[in-house]
Amino acid sequence: MNSDTGIIAIEIELSGIGTVGGEIIRHIAPLTADVIIGKLPINKRGRFSFGSKNYWTLPGMGIYKGPNRKSLKDVEKGDIIYNPKTDELIILIENTQMPNKVNKVGKVNSNLELLLKGRNGLNTRIRKS
């Protein structure tokens, strides 16, 4: 962790496909980010949002941190967000509007397109890099 900026570099490994680079940006949603950082490494089966490839989701995170004052509905391609209503960590592949307010916790900074090669149920591992 870069203590000056509160940015933690992460790698999102998609089993058999490759690695997506990103970062957790603590100051955007510190309580949610701290819980996610404390759970690293995270090993889950990822999947696409129902009926589309707008985002890659890791359901059942066990975080349950609600919206904060910076929560939003409009999210952008490459954002890493936590949805407190569904308890899932989400990586946005396209700009979209969520049905409820979500906590942005980070950003993908390399190889986002690798997510499009994924299939539902793919082992996904998130770790500090």
N, C-alpha and C positions, 0 to 999 in steps of 0.2 A: 504494500500500500504506500502510495506517495502521501505522506502525512501533511504536506503543504497544501495539496489540492483535494484530498479525500477521494482520489480515483484509484480503483483497484483493477489492474489488468486481469482479464479472464480469457480462457479458451473454452470454446464450446465444441466438443468433439462429437461428430456424427459418425457412428460406427460404420466402418467400411467406406465412407465417403470422403471425409477430410475434417479440417478444423476451421472454425469460424472464430475470428478474433473480436474481442470486445472489451468493455470496461463497465464496472459498477461505479456510478457517480454518487457518492454518499450524501452530499449536501442537498440533493433534490428530494429525497425521501429517506432521511437518516434512520428511522426506526425500522422500516421495511428493509433497507439496504443492510443494516446490521444483522438482521435475522438471516438474510440470504447469505451473507459473508460467513456467518457462523455455521451454516449448513454445508459449506463447500468442503470437499467436492460433492456435487449433486449428481446422482445417477438415476435417471428416469427414462421412461419410454415416451418419446415425443410423438405428436401427431399434428396434422393440419387442422385449421378451423373447419367446422362442419360445412361441407359443400363448396369450399373455395381454398385457394392457396394464399390468402391474405396474411396469415400468420402461422407460426409454429408454436405449439403450446406444450407445456409440461404441467399436466394437471396433478392435483393432490400434493401440493407443496407443504401443507401443514404450517403455514405462516399466520394467517388470519389477522393481519394488520390492516385496519380500515383506511379509508381515504384520509388524506391530509390536506392542508390548505393549498398545496400545489397540485392536487389531483386534477385530472383533465379527461375529457372524452375524445378529443381530436388528437390522434397520435400519428407519428411519421415513420416512414420506411426506415428500418434500422434501429428503431427504439426497442429497448428491453423494458417491459412493463410487468407489474404485478397487478392482477385483478383480484381485489379482496372479496368480491361477491362470489367468484367461482373458485378461489384459492388456486390460481394457476399463474405460472411465470410464462410470459408470452414474448416472442421475438417477431416484430412486424416485418413482413416482406413487402407490403404495400402501405401507402398512406390509407388510413381508415378512421371511422368514427366508432367508438365502442358504445355499447348500449348503456353502460354505467361508468361512473368516474373510476379511473385507474391511477395507480402510482407509477410514474416513470422512475426507473431505478438505474438505467444505463443506456448504452449505445453500442451497436455493432460497428466496428471500424475496418473489418476486412472479410472478404469471402462470403458475404451475405447470400450470394447466388447459390452457394452449395446447399442451402436449405431446400431449394426447389427440387433437388435430386432425392430428397428424403421420401420415405413412405411411412404411413401410419404404423406405430408400434416400434419405430427405430430407436435403438438404445442411444441416449444422448447423455453426455457427461459434461458438466461444467466445473472447471477448476481454476484456481489462481494460476496465472502464467508467470 
